[in-house]
C-alpha cells in the first residue's frame, strides 16, 4: 500500500517535470492558489462554507470512478483497498477541512471529514456504470466526456445562481456564470486520441472552425440557464452578463487553439503562462487569438 502512494507521487512529479515545472515549486504554487481562492470565496459570499463543502465533496467523488475502483480492488486486498480509498479521500478533503476550521465552521469541516471516510467505504458500482445522457454525443469527444466527469460543478453553478437571486447578490451570479466556461475550457486540456482527428475529412482551417463552432454552441448552451435567470432578475445589468459570457467564450477558443497548436502533445508551459496572463488581462486575448 505504501508503494502505491509513493508511485502516485512520483508519477505526479514526473508529469509536472514534463510540463516544465519544478515539482516542489508547483506544489507551493498550488498551495498558494488554494489559499488565495479560499480567502476570496469566503470574502465574497456568506454562503462560502456550503459552496466550499460542495466543491470538496465533488473532488472526493471524482476519485470514485468505476474503472479506477475495479483496478484497486483487483490489485489490493479488500482491507488495503478500503484503506487506500479512505486515505486518498482524506488527502483531498483535509485541506478543505483545515480552512473551514480556520474560518470557525467546525461542524461543516467535521461533516466533510466523516463523509470522505464514508465515501471511501462505499463502492459506487451501480452509479458509475450508468452512462449519463448528454446532448453532446454528436460531436466527440470533449463535451460528452468532460460533462460526465464535471456535472457536479454545473449543479454547483446553477445552485449559486438560484442563491444569487434569492439573496439579491448579483456578484455571486456572475461568479456562477464564470464557473461554466472555466469548466468547459478544462475539457480541452487533454489531447485526444489521434483517431478523433483522423475521422475529419477537412483542411486544418475547416477542422478548427468546426471545433470552435461546437465549443461555442455547447458552452453557450450550458451557460444559457444562468444568462436567462440573471437577465430576467437583473435586467439593468444584462450588459455585464453578456460581457462575462463573451469573455468566457473567447477563453474557451484560446485554450482550444492552444491545444491543437501543441497536438498531439499537451499544452506546454509558455502557452499555459500566456493563457493565465490573459485571464487576468483580457486585452491580451487580441494578441493570443491570431
ABEGO torsion letter per residue (X at the ends): XAAAAAAAAAAAAAAAAAAGBBAAAAAAAAAAAAAAAAAAAAAABAAAAAAAAAAAAAAAAAAABAAAAAAAAAABBAAAAAAAAAAAAAAAAAAAAAAAAAAGBAAAAAAAAAAAAAAAABBBAAAAABBBBBAAAABOAAAAAAAAAAAAAAAAAAAAAAAAAAAGBAAAAAAAAAAAAAAAAAAAABBBBAAAAAABBBBAAAAAAAAAAAAAAAAAAAAAAAAAAAAAABAAAAAAAAAAAAAAAAAAAAAAAAAAAAOABBBBAAAAAAAAAAAABAAAAAAAAX
